[in-house]
Amino acid sequence: MLLAILLQAAASLTGFGAALGAGLAAIGAGIGIGKIGASAMEGIARQPEASGDIRMSMIIAAALIEGVALFAVVVCGFIL
């Protein structure tokens, strides 16, 4: 009887945990991409001649962060 109650409680908390994980993944990705953009703009302001290299590195890093965030949200969606 106690085991059944614990399993029901765990099942109800699974949805909450998945939703919380998806939200944290989205927030983390937003913060990470914001920091990348700020650092890139600061680097371009210091060395305008390196703007092409900095911009390319920024886009690659932002795409990688976005990919990880999408993967985390999809995994949390499967848990739901």
C-alpha positions, 0 to 999 in steps of 0.5 A: 500500500505504501509503495503504491502511494509513493509511486503515485507521488513520484509520478505526479512530481515527474511532470513538475520536474520535467516542466521545471527542467524545460524552463531552466534549459530555456532560461540558461540558453537565453542567459548564455547567448546573451553573455556571448553577444555581450562579449562579442560586442565588447571584443568587436569594439576593442578590435574592429579589424577582427569583427569577422572572426569574432562574429563567426565564433559567436554564431557557432557558440550560440548555435551550439548552446541553442542545440543543447537547449533544444535537446534538453527541452525535447528530453523533458517533453518526452518525460512528460 
